[in-house]
Amino acid sequence: MSRLKFVLWNGLGAGLWATTVVGLGYFFRDELTRAMTLLALLGRWVLSLGLVLLGVFLAAKYLGRRRVMRRLRLAHIPTDGWKRRRETCAPSVKLNMCPM
């Protein structure tokens, strides 16, 4: 694509985008004023609810991560344990953990 063609299409897209945003703002100007008034009245409650939901989400992620790490820790066999088993010729079981 040539530079001139790119600049023309880019300018057309920017003009269309700006026209759409300004047009929507003009069309919904009264609704935006009412929404901002309602948000000002409920602002603290909305902020509090958002913070509580964020806290619940982060706690769930943290607890889920701890659960996975605990499972991995239980499944861990230390290197020296394998070395001792190999030296004593104790039978060992090898598991293929890859999905089929």
Helices and strands as residue ranges (DSSP letters): H 3-27, H 29-75, H 79-88
